[in-house]
Amino acid sequence: MMNEAGFEASGNLGAPPDIAASGWVVMKFGGTSVSSAACWDTIAQLLRNRLGDDLQPVVVHSALQGVSNALAALLESAASGGSTEGLEEIRQRHYDLARELELDGPELLDEYLLELDQLIAGIRLVREVSVRVRVRIMALGELMSTRLGAAYLNHVGVPAEWMDAREILVSKSRANRGRSRSYLSATCEHGPDRALQERLADSGKVILTQGFIARNTQGETVLLGRGGSDTSAAYMATKLQARRLEIWTDVPGMFTANPRVVPSARLLVALHFDEAQELASAGSTVLHPRCLSPLRSFGIPLFIRCTTHPELDGTVISSVTEEVEPQVKGICMRNGLTLVSMDSVGMWHEVGFLARAFTVFSDNGVSVDLVSTSETNVTVSIDTPDGEPGEDILQGLVADLAPLCNVRLITRCSAVSLVGRKIRTFLSRLAPALEVFEEERIHLMSQAANDLNLSFVIDEQQGAKLVRKLHSSIIRKTGGSPAFGASWEQLFRAGTAVAHAPDAWWMRKRESLLDIASEKLNAYVYDTDSVRNAARVMLGLDNVDRVLYAVKANFNAEIIRLLDDEGCDFECVSPGEVEWLQQVIPDLDLDRILFTPNFAPRDEYAWALEKGLLVTLDNLYPLQAWPELFAGRRIFVRMDPGQGRGHHEHVKTAGVHSKFGVPLFEVDELARLTGEVGADVVGIHAHSGSGVQDPEAWRSVAVQLVGIAQRFPNVTAIDLGGGLGVAEKPGDRPFDLQRLDALLSEVRASYPQYAIWLEPGRYLVARAGVLLTHVTQVKGKGDMRYIGVGTGMNSLIRPALYGAYHEIVNLSRAGEAPSETATIVGPICETGDRLGTDRLLPPSREGDVILIANAGAYGYVMSSRYNRREVAPEVVI
């Protein structure tokens, strides 16, 4: 492990002599790193270490985690006349941290909170937000958090001086930038600033200032846009000619892939600036690529370290590299790309076509990223400084390009990029790995001019799956580049118990599971205690009036009876599910069922209405084609909120590419049809997807549904659907139910006339189920190691269908440290019969019991007898 002296051992390679001898060190801390007392204890100790090394640290840090998003949401809500409950939440977040830090929150913060109150009141009054007001409000997050930080450091004996970043960083004007962008995505002057160095040196204290904010030449506040705090710190480092910039975040560095997609991704311990720039630009989210250019100009090394694990080595980015051989350093993915395809026979040999076309992009404030050309077509990917281009920008772009060519937009794409040195020299060696694209539609392929990047643009739904396959084929498990360190799994699991959740029920009940496995080759096992606990937590939410279990997740009879006993109602999608419920619970009141068919035949709707079920319509066709069925009936209507969310494209159940829901532009037609038919709309429903981790998603959907509900006077409930995320991979955070409850309380306070319903399925049962199987064979094949087990995609199809991740544990050797990386495969005659790729396990032997976790939802219910192999039976304990 790298100790504090380790910074000096490797951090200044290639730095100019004046940089290497500098006494300044800039330390940037992200939102997660400044949001708890434990992290502030770490920060204080790090600063003591720097001071002990005769260095002069300057701290740049962000707003508290989630506060910038909360301020943005508050802005939008106030501008539309909605709730301003978010004000109290923001205030309380800061007061709570102040209390943890033993500080007087009101004394430190009320000046800023009063300003926030006044600005929000003004927005509500005029129902619009000027760019200047938006900037002033967004800047308050950093101003408040740094006030707390400086006060805490002084409180614990680390002399600190708070400084306003607007006194240090000044933005510069740039051509082709609109007025709004000059305020929201500014670029600042940087480079040696002797006066600033002398001023800060005279302080004799740790300087603490804000990221993200600066001022313009008129003295007005401006923001630095995406990645603003990283970029602020880089500007500061150049002004001070610092020895290094340290970026402290919630991960220990850059990896060969996103560890949440590929847990076997390896830490990149050393990178050249150009490699890091490519990785950051291609989708690595650890730091923003804008921060690298200023550092590179002055040879200032960058360290990436983890606040919660300061002992880990991290990544060093500098102007030198020990790399000699060609090597892929990372496989990155960027989602949400939009391609613009321009066709014209006339462009062939036409002088100036690209110049005129690219001028249109510039005039619309859009930058071109990847480019592919032919005689009659040019296809480009586009970007804007603030993220994905809005619909207004796209419409303007298409309209302006139309006189030049035929224009087609290709949306919802992913760019999968191979990043490394001398890519061209080993394309032939990559050929076997590139076979993964054989069955995928490649919209664009681009090879970077600097020979550092080979990118493929494909449909977004395939991105994560291809990244996993490419990483397994190209990045070696051990050895390889000297830049490769330990894998994510090795860093956070090696030498510890196998379970990434120490209190996992299947570790507590390990002996019972081994007893079951001694009698069965394969078995699904469900733990009733886990189901019961999940149901009670969900039913205990103060601001959820009704919980309906999505029966499709798991229709095991004992599970259903248990949920019934706890007080859950039920959501069904087919007559078969309704009839099964009646069989399992003979005295079930049918008022406790919400029936939500999708593209079902007329007879199903007639059958459900005849039985007296409350029926959900998710498109207008039934009202148009069979109006007589719905006359005088109470119905729910499922809306499409316009954006799908979830852990895989196939489980995103909203947006134009999803078959579910009435689109928002058809609300007027919905009102007309229900009025003509005489149907009584009593509930508005939506479901965006599965595996959604951000509680804000439900507030956003709730606000949309309330707006629709107000069109229908008899609506009494808004149903927000399900899809609550389940922690799956090492390092995943559990879904924050308390945060969800707090957000829904804002909706309830503003619209008390509506009951709030949720439809959890996977959240209630996924963690309660495991799939037990046995090792049948082990096999080595080149760099690959395979562990064969007794069942595969016939019992659990989610990994093959969605690329879903399930924790895999050798239960027989749960006390042994994992030391081997292997791919776990089943006996089905399909290449895709993989239950897990590149998993870190103890050495496994024939007969060992293998446990596949989080298999309680969409496991047995989606199984089959493919290859005439039996499905794993179910056992309830």
ZAMARGU-4260 file (C-alpha; in steps of 0.2 Angstrom, whole numbers, plus 5000, padded with zeros to 4 digits):
<rodrens>
0) 5000/5000/5000 | 5006/5018/4997 | 5009/5028/5013 | 5010/5047/5013 | 5028/5046/5007
5) 5022/5037/4992 | 5016/5053/4985 | 5033/5059/4983 | 5039/5042/4976 | 5029/5042/4961
10) 5018/5058/4960 | 5030/5070/4952 | 5037/5060/4938 | 5040/5071/4923 | 5035/5087/4933
15) 5046/5102/4929 | 5058/5106/4943 | 5049/5121/4950 | 5033/5110/4951 | 5042/5096/4959
20) 5049/5108/4972 | 5033/5117/4975 | 5026/5117/4993 | 5008/5119/4987 | 4996/5104/4986
25) 4978/5106/4980 | 4966/5093/4988 | 4948/5092/4980 | 4935/5083/4989 | 4918/5077/4981
30) 4901/5078/4988 | 4901/5060/4995 | 4918/5065/5004 | 4911/5080/5013 | 4894/5074/5018
35) 4898/5064/5035 | 4907/5067/5051 | 4917/5051/5047 | 4924/5058/5031 | 4928/5075/5039
40) 4938/5066/5052 | 4948/5058/5038 | 4950/5075/5029 | 4957/5083/5045 | 4970/5069/5047
45) 4975/5070/5029 | 4978/5089/5031 | 4988/5086/5047 | 4999/5074/5037 | 5001/5086/5023
50) 5006/5100/5035 | 5018/5088/5044 | 5026/5085/5027 | 5029/5104/5026 | 5016/5106/5012
55) 5004/5120/5011 | 4987/5112/5007 | 4973/5121/4998 | 4956/5112/4999 | 4943/5114/4986
60) 4926/5105/4989 | 4909/5102/4982 | 4892/5104/4989 | 4885/5090/5000 | 4880/5074/4991
65) 4863/5077/4982 | 4862/5095/4987 | 4865/5102/4969 | 4852/5090/4962 | 4840/5096/4976
70) 4843/5114/4972 | 4840/5111/4953 | 4824/5102/4958 | 4818/5116/4969 | 4821/5128/4955
75) 4810/5119/4943 | 4796/5116/4956 | 4796/5134/4961 | 4795/5140/4943 | 4780/5129/4939
80) 4771/5134/4955 | 4774/5117/4963 | 4780/5113/4981 | 4795/5121/4989 | 4796/5108/5003
85) 4814/5105/4996 | 4819/5121/5005 | 4817/5113/5022 | 4825/5097/5016 | 4841/5106/5011
90) 4841/5116/5027 | 4839/5101/5037 | 4853/5092/5028 | 4865/5105/5032 | 4859/5107/5050
95) 4861/5088/5053 | 4879/5088/5047 | 4883/5103/5057 | 4876/5094/5073 | 4887/5079/5068
100) 4902/5090/5067 | 4897/5099/5084 | 4894/5116/5075 | 4881/5129/5076 | 4872/5127/5059
105) 4860/5142/5060 | 4875/5154/5065 | 4885/5148/5050 | 4872/5145/5037 | 4856/5156/5040
110) 4863/5170/5029 | 4863/5159/5014 | 4847/5150/5018 | 4838/5167/5020 | 4845/5171/5003
115) 4839/5155/4996 | 4821/5158/5004 | 4820/5175/4996 | 4826/5169/4978 | 4814/5154/4978
120) 4799/5166/4984 | 4803/5177/4969 | 4804/5163/4957 | 4787/5157/4963 | 4780/5175/4961
125) 4785/5177/4943 | 4785/5159/4938 | 4802/5159/4929 | 4820/5158/4932 | 4833/5170/4925
130) 4850/5163/4921 | 4858/5174/4934 | 4846/5169/4948 | 4849/5150/4943 | 4867/5153/4945
135) 4865/5162/4962 | 4855/5148/4969 | 4866/5134/4962 | 4881/5142/4970 | 4874/5141/4987
140) 4877/5123/4989 | 4896/5125/4988 | 4895/5141/4999 | 4886/5132/5013 | 4896/5116/5013
145) 4913/5125/5013 | 4907/5136/5028 | 4904/5120/5038 | 4920/5113/5032 | 4931/5128/5037
150) 4922/5129/5054 | 4925/5111/5058 | 4943/5111/5053 | 4946/5125/5065 | 4935/5116/5078
155) 4947/5101/5078 | 4963/5111/5078 | 4967/5112/5060 | 4969/5131/5056 | 4959/5135/5041
160) 4954/5151/5032 | 4938/5151/5022 | 4940/5160/5005 | 4927/5164/4992 | 4932/5156/4975
165) 4925/5171/4966 | 4940/5181/4972 | 4952/5168/4964 | 4944/5162/4948 | 4938/5173/4934
170) 4930/5167/4918 | 4935/5172/4901 | 4924/5175/4886 | 4924/5163/4872 | 4917/5164/4854
175) 4902/5155/4849 | 4895/5154/4867 | 4878/5160/4870 | 4874/5171/4885 | 4867/5157/4895
180) 4882/5145/4893 | 4894/5159/4898 | 4885/5159/4915 | 4882/5140/4917 | 4898/5132/4909
185) 4912/5145/4911 | 4930/5143/4907 | 4942/5152/4918 | 4959/5160/4916 | 4973/5149/4923
190) 4992/5148/4925 | 5004/5155/4937 | 4998/5169/4949 | 5012/5176/4959 | 5000/5188/4968
195) 4988/5174/4974 | 5003/5163/4979 | 5009/5177/4990 | 4992/5181/4997 | 4989/5163/5002
200) 5006/5160/5009 | 5004/5175/5021 | 4988/5167/5028 | 4999/5153/5036 | 4983/5142/5037
205) 4974/5129/5026 | 4964/5138/5013 | 4947/5131/5010 | 4937/5136/4995 | 4923/5131/4984
210) 4923/5121/4968 | 4910/5124/4954 | 4909/5143/4955 | 4919/5158/4949 | 4915/5176/4943
215) 4915/5185/4927 | 4924/5201/4923 | 4908/5211/4928 | 4909/5203/4946 | 4894/5191/4943
220) 4894/5173/4949 | 4896/5160/4935 | 4896/5141/4936 | 4909/5129/4928 | 4896/5117/4922
225) 4898/5098/4922 | 4914/5092/4932 | 4915/5110/4939 | 4923/5106/4955 | 4937/5095/4947
230) 4940/5109/4935 | 4941/5122/4949 | 4954/5112/4958 | 4964/5111/4942 | 4963/5129/4939
235) 4969/5132/4957 | 4983/5120/4955 | 4990/5129/4940 | 4988/5146/4948 | 4998/5140/4963
240) 5010/5129/4952 | 5006/5116/4965 | 5017/5100/4967 | 5001/5090/4963 | 4982/5090/4963
245) 4974/5076/4974 | 4956/5072/4969 | 4947/5063/4984 | 4931/5053/4979 | 4921/5038/4984
250) 4932/5026/4973 | 4951/5023/4974 | 4955/5028/4956 | 4951/5024/4938 | 4948/5006/4932
255) 4949/4996/4916 | 4930/4997/4916 | 4916/5003/4927 | 4916/4991/4942 | 4897/4992/4944
260) 4896/4984/4927 | 4912/4974/4928 | 4917/4970/4946 | 4933/4961/4940 | 4939/4978/4932
265) 4957/4982/4937 | 4964/4998/4945 | 4974/5008/4934 | 4988/5013/4945 | 4997/5025/4933
270) 4992/5034/4917 | 4998/5047/4905 | 4988/5063/4903 | 4983/5058/4886 | 4977/5040/4891
275) 4967/5048/4906 | 4959/5061/4894 | 4953/5047/4883 | 4946/5037/4897 | 4937/5051/4905
280) 4930/5057/4888 | 4925/5040/4883 | 4914/5037/4899 | 4924/5035/4914 | 4915/5046/4927
285) 4929/5047/4940 | 4934/5064/4935 | 4929/5076/4921 | 4940/5077/4906 | 4940/5096/4907
290) 4951/5096/4922 | 4966/5087/4913 | 4971/5100/4900 | 4976/5114/4913 | 4986/5101/4923
295) 4995/5094/4907 | 5000/5112/4901 | 5010/5114/4917 | 5015/5096/4920 | 5006/5095/4937
300) 5003/5077/4942 | 4985/5072/4947 | 4981/5059/4961 | 4965/5050/4963 | 4962/5043/4980
305) 4947/5036/4990 | 4941/5046/5005 | 4934/5030/5014 | 4950/5020/5010 | 4964/5032/5011
310) 4977/5018/5012 | 4973/5012/4994 | 4986/5017/4981 | 4974/5025/4969 | 4978/5032/4952
315) 4993/5043/4947 | 4991/5053/4931 | 5006/5062/4925 | 5016/5067/4909 | 5027/5051/4909
320) 5023/5033/4906 | 5033/5017/4908 | 5022/5009/4894 | 5031/5002/4879 | 5020/4988/4872
325) 5003/4992/4864 | 4990/4989/4877 | 4971/4991/4880 | 4970/5001/4896 | 4951/5002/4898
330) 4934/4998/4890 | 4922/5012/4893 | 4904/5015/4889 | 4895/5031/4886 | 4876/5030/4886
335) 4863/5042/4879 | 4872/5047/4863 | 4863/5054/4849 | 4869/5052/4831 | 4865/5063/4816
340) 4866/5054/4800 | 4867/5065/4785 | 4864/5058/4767 | 4866/5067/4751 | 4872/5060/4734
345) 4877/5078/4730 | 4891/5078/4744 | 4902/5067/4734 | 4917/5078/4728 | 4907/5093/4733
350) 4919/5106/4740 | 4914/5114/4757 | 4900/5102/4762 | 4907/5097/4778 | 4912/5115/4782
355) 4894/5121/4779 | 4887/5106/4789 | 4899/5109/4804 | 4895/5127/4804 | 4877/5122/4807
360) 4882/5112/4822 | 4892/5127/4829 | 4878/5139/4827 | 4867/5128/4837 | 4879/5126/4851
365) 4882/5108/4848 | 4900/5100/4847 | 4904/5085/4836 | 4912/5070/4844 | 4914/5054/4833
370) 4914/5056/4814 | 4911/5042/4801 | 4911/5047/4782 | 4907/5039/4765 | 4904/5046/4748
375) 4886/5049/4752 | 4884/5049/4771 | 4892/5058/4785 | 4887/5052/4803 | 4892/5060/4819
380) 4889/5059/4837 | 4885/5075/4846 | 4887/5083/4863 | 4883/5099/4872 | 4893/5106/4887
385) 4878/5103/4898 | 4874/5085/4893 | 4862/5077/4881 | 4855/5089/4868 | 4838/5095/4872
390) 4823/5092/4860 | 4823/5111/4855 | 4842/5110/4850 | 4839/5094/4840 | 4824/5101/4831
395) 4834/5117/4827 | 4849/5107/4821 | 4838/5096/4810 | 4829/5111/4802 | 4845/5120/4799
400) 4853/5105/4791 | 4838/5100/4780 | 4843/5112/4765 | 4860/5103/4764 | 4855/5085/4766
405) 4843/5072/4772 | 4844/5071/4790 | 4840/5056/4802 | 4842/5056/4821 | 4847/5040/4829
410) 4844/5041/4848 | 4848/5031/4863 | 4865/5024/4858 | 4880/5019/4867 | 4898/5021/4863
415) 4909/5007/4868 | 4927/5012/4867 | 4943/5003/4868 | 4956/5015/4875 | 4975/5012/4875
420) 4992/5015/4867 | 4995/5011/4849 | 4978/5003/4845 | 4982/5002/4827 | 4997/4990/4829
425) 4987/4976/4837 | 4970/4977/4829 | 4973/4959/4822 | 4976/4953/4840 | 4959/4961/4844
430) 4950/4951/4831 | 4944/4937/4841 | 4937/4949/4855 | 4928/4959/4842 | 4917/4944/4837
435) 4906/4950/4851 | 4899/4963/4838 | 4895/4950/4826 | 4876/4950/4830 | 4875/4969/4835
440) 4870/4983/4824 | 4885/4995/4823 | 4879/5013/4819 | 4896/5020/4818 | 4915/5015/4821
445) 4928/5028/4824 | 4947/5026/4826 | 4955/5041/4835 | 4968/5050/4826 | 4980/5050/4841
450) 4979/5031/4840 | 4972/5030/4858 | 4954/5025/4855 | 4943/5013/4845 | 4925/5016/4847
455) 4909/5007/4842 | 4892/5015/4843 | 4878/5003/4846 | 4860/5002/4852 | 4861/5007/4871
460) 4852/4991/4877 | 4868/4981/4872 | 4881/4992/4879 | 4884/4984/4896 | 4883/4966/4890
465) 4897/4970/4877 | 4908/4979/4889 | 4908/4964/4900 | 4912/4952/4886 | 4926/4963/4879
470) 4933/4966/4896 | 4934/4947/4899 | 4942/4944/4882 | 4955/4958/4882 | 4960/4963/4899
475) 4970/4950/4907 | 4965/4944/4925 | 4983/4945/4931 | 4999/4953/4925 | 4998/4963/4909
480) 5002/4981/4909 | 5012/4988/4923 | 4998/5001/4925 | 4986/4987/4930 | 4983/4985/4949
485) 4971/4974/4959 | 4953/4971/4953 | 4939/4980/4962 | 4934/4963/4969 | 4951/4960/4976
490) 4952/4977/4983 | 4936/4976/4993 | 4934/4957/4995 | 4950/4948/4995 | 4954/4941/5012
495) 4937/4944/5019 | 4921/4934/5020 | 4913/4930/5004 | 4897/4939/5007 | 4898/4957/5002
500) 4883/4960/5014 | 4890/4954/5031 | 4872/4951/5037 | 4866/4942/5022 | 4853/4929/5028
505) 4861/4915/5018 | 4877/4917/5028 | 4868/4916/5044 | 4858/4901/5038 | 4873/4893/5029
510) 4871/4876/5038 | 4853/4874/5033 | 4857/4878/5015 | 4871/4866/5015 | 4858/4853/5022
515) 4846/4856/5008 | 4860/4855/4995 | 4865/4838/5002 | 4849/4831/4995 | 4846/4841/4979
520) 4858/4845/4965 | 4849/4862/4962 | 4836/4871/4972 | 4828/4888/4973 | 4828/4892/4992
525) 4817/4907/4999 | 4819/4914/5016 | 4802/4919/5024 | 4811/4930/5037 | 4818/4941/5023
530) 4802/4943/5014 | 4793/4947/5030 | 4806/4960/5035 | 4805/4968/5017 | 4786/4969/5018
535) 4786/4977/5035 | 4798/4990/5030 | 4789/4995/5014 | 4772/4995/5023 | 4779/5005/5037
540) 4783/5020/5025 | 4773/5035/5032 | 4768/5042/5015 | 4763/5027/5005 | 4745/5022/5007
545) 4745/5006/4998 | 4758/4992/4994 | 4753/4981/4980 | 4765/4966/4977 | 4769/4963/4958
550) 4764/4944/4957 | 4774/4941/4942 | 4790/4943/4952 | 4788/4927/4961 | 4771/4917/4962
555) 4777/4904/4975 | 4761/4900/4986 | 4769/4902/5003 | 4777/4919/4998 | 4760/4925/4992
560) 4752/4919/5008 | 4765/4928/5019 | 4763/4944/5010 | 4745/4943/5011 | 4746/4940/5030
565) 4758/4956/5031 | 4745/4967/5023 | 4751/4968/5005 | 4738/4969/4991 | 4742/4963/4973
570) 4745/4968/4956 | 4742/4955/4942 | 4745/4956/4923 | 4736/4941/4917 | 4720/4931/4921
575) 4731/4916/4926 | 4739/4927/4940 | 4722/4932/4947 | 4716/4914/4947 | 4732/4908/4955
580) 4729/4921/4969 | 4711/4915/4971 | 4718/4897/4973 | 4731/4901/4985 | 4720/4913/4995
585) 4702/4907/4993 | 4694/4921/5003 | 4704/4935/4995 | 4693/4951/4992 | 4695/4955/4973
590) 4695/4974/4978 | 4713/4970/4984 | 4719/4966/4966 | 4724/4979/4952 | 4723/4971/4935
595) 4736/4978/4923 | 4736/4969/4906 | 4746/4974/4892 | 4741/4972/4873 | 4729/4959/4879
600) 4714/4953/4869 | 4696/4960/4872 | 4691/4944/4881 | 4703/4948/4895 | 4696/4965/4899
605) 4678/4959/4898 | 4683/4944/4910 | 4691/4956/4922 | 4677/4969/4922 | 4664/4955/4924
610) 4673/4949/4940 | 4673/4967/4947 | 4692/4969/4946 | 4699/4987/4945 | 4707/4987/4928
615) 4722/4998/4921 | 4722/5003/4903 | 4739/5007/4896 | 4734/5013/4879 | 4719/5021/4870
620) 4715/5007/4859 | 4703/4998/4871 | 4693/5014/4873 | 4693/5017/4854 | 4689/4999/4849
625) 4678/4992/4863 | 4670/5007/4871 | 4655/4997/4877 | 4666/4987/4889 | 4671/5003/4899
630) 4654/5012/4900 | 4651/5016/4919 | 4667/5007/4924 | 4680/5014/4936 | 4697/5012/4928
635) 4716/5016/4931 | 4726/5023/4917 | 4744/5019/4915 | 4754/5034/4908 | 4771/5034/4900
640) 4781/5047/4909 | 4792/5049/4894 | 4809/5042/4901 | 4813/5025/4906 | 4824/5020/4920
645) 4832/5004/4926 | 4847/4992/4926 | 4844/4986/4908 | 4836/4992/4893 | 4824/4977/4893
650) 4817/4982/4910 | 4815/5001/4906 | 4796/5002/4904 | 4794/5020/4898 | 4799/5031/4884
655) 4796/5030/4866 | 4805/5014/4863 | 4794/5005/4877 | 4777/4997/4873 | 4770/5002/4889
660) 4759/5017/4894 | 4748/5031/4886 | 4761/5045/4880 | 4759/5062/4888 | 4754/5070/4871
665) 4738/5059/4871 | 4731/5066/4888 | 4718/5077/4879 | 4712/5062/4868 | 4711/5051/4884
670) 4700/5064/4892 | 4689/5065/4877 | 4687/5046/4875 | 4684/5043/4894 | 4671/5057/4893
675) 4662/5050/4878 | 4663/5032/4884 | 4657/5036/4902 | 4672/5028/4910 | 4677/5035/4927
680) 4696/5038/4929 | 4700/5035/4947 | 4718/5032/4947 | 4734/5037/4937 | 4748/5025/4936
685) 4766/5024/4929 | 4780/5012/4930 | 4797/5018/4923 | 4807/5002/4925 | 4816/4990/4936
690) 4831/4992/4947 | 4830/5011/4948 | 4842/5017/4962 | 4838/5036/4963 | 4823/5040/4975
695) 4821/5057/4965 | 4814/5047/4951 | 4798/5043/4961 | 4795/5061/4965 | 4798/5066/4947
700) 4785/5053/4942 | 4773/5058/4956 | 4773/5077/4950 | 4769/5072/4932 | 4755/5060/4938
705) 4748/5074/4949 | 4747/5086/4934 | 4738/5073/4924 | 4726/5068/4938 | 4720/5086/4940
710) 4712/5083/4922 | 4701/5070/4930 | 4690/5076/4944 | 4687/5058/4952 | 4705/5052/4953
715) 4709/5047/4971 | 4726/5038/4969 | 4742/5040/4960 | 4751/5023/4958 | 4770/5026/4956
720) 4773/5008/4951 | 4788/4998/4957 | 4806/4995/4951 | 4815/5000/4967 | 4833/4995/4966
725) 4841/4981/4974 | 4859/4981/4979 | 4868/4968/4968 | 4887/4971/4966 | 4901/4974/4979
730) 4900/4992/4984 | 4882/4995/4979 | 4872/5005/4991 | 4855/4999/4997 | 4840/5009/4991
735) 4837/5024/5002 | 4819/5021/5007 | 4819/5035/5020 | 4824/5047/5007 | 4810/5040/4996
740) 4798/5043/5010 | 4804/5060/5013 | 4802/5065/4995 | 4784/5058/4994 | 4780/5068/5010
745) 4782/5083/4999 | 4770/5077/4986 | 4758/5072/5000 | 4759/5089/5008 | 4756/5098/4992
750) 4742/5086/4985 | 4734/5078/5001 | 4719/5073/4990 | 4728/5059/4982 | 4733/5042/4990
755) 4750/5036/4985 | 4752/5018/4979 | 4768/5008/4976 | 4770/4991/4967 | 4786/4983/4973
760) 4790/4966/4966 | 4808/4962/4965 | 4812/4974/4981 | 4801/4962/4992 | 4808/4945/4986
765) 4824/4946/4976 | 4835/4946/4991 | 4825/4932/5000 | 4829/4920/4986 | 4845/4910/4982
770) 4848/4897/4969 | 4859/4883/4975 | 4868/4871/4963 | 4884/4861/4963 | 4901/4862/4954
775) 4901/4848/4941 | 4917/4851/4932 | 4932/4864/4932 | 4941/4869/4917 | 4956/4880/4911
780) 4957/4886/4893 | 4971/4898/4890 | 4968/4913/4902 | 4950/4908/4905 | 4945/4897/4920
785) 4928/4890/4920 | 4917/4882/4934 | 4903/4871/4927 | 4888/4870/4938 | 4872/4859/4938
790) 4860/4871/4931 | 4861/4886/4920 | 4850/4898/4910 | 4835/4885/4910 | 4833/4889/4929
795) 4840/4907/4929 | 4839/4916/4913 | 4842/4934/4919 | 4861/4934/4916 | 4859/4929/4898
800) 4843/4939/4894 | 4848/4955/4903 | 4866/4953/4907 | 4860/4954/4925 | 4873/4953/4939
805) 4870/4940/4953 | 4882/4938/4968 | 4890/4920/4966 | 4897/4912/4982 | 4906/4895/4985
810) 4895/4891/5000 | 4906/4876/5004 | 4921/4887/5006 | 4913/4903/5013 | 4927/4905/5026
815) 4941/4905/5013 | 4948/4920/5005 | 4944/4922/4986 | 4959/4920/4976 | 4954/4914/4958
820) 4944/4922/4944 | 4933/4911/4935 | 4917/4911/4924 | 4903/4901/4930 | 4893/4891/4917
825) 4879/4879/4916 | 4875/4863/4906 | 4864/4871/4893 | 4870/4870/4875 | 4872/4889/4872
830) 4887/4900/4872 | 4877/4912/4882 | 4874/4900/4896 | 4884/4910/4909 | 4878/4914/4926
835) 4893/4925/4930 | 4909/4931/4921 | 4926/4934/4929 | 4920/4931/4947 | 4933/4931/4962
840) 4930/4914/4971 | 4941/4902/4982 | 4948/4888/4973 | 4933/4877/4969 | 4931/4858/4967
845) 4919/4846/4961 | 4904/4844/4973 | 4906/4861/4981 | 4889/4870/4984 | 4888/4886/4974
850) 4875/4899/4979 | 4868/4912/4967 | 4861/4927/4977 | 4847/4939/4974 | 4837/4925/4964
855) 4820/4927/4973 | 4813/4938/4959 | 4811/4933/4940 | 4820/4917/4943 | 4809/4902/4944
860) 4795/4911/4936 | 4805/4914/4920 | 4813/4896/4920 | 4810/4883/4906 | 4814/4865/4902
865) 4826/4870/4888 | 4837/4855/4882 | 4824/4845/4892 | 4833/4849/4908 | 4823/4850/4924
870) 4821/4867/4932 | 4828/4869/4950 | 4813/4865/4962 | 4808/4878/4976 | 4811/4876/4994
875) 4804/4888/5007 | 4813/4890/5024
</rodrens>
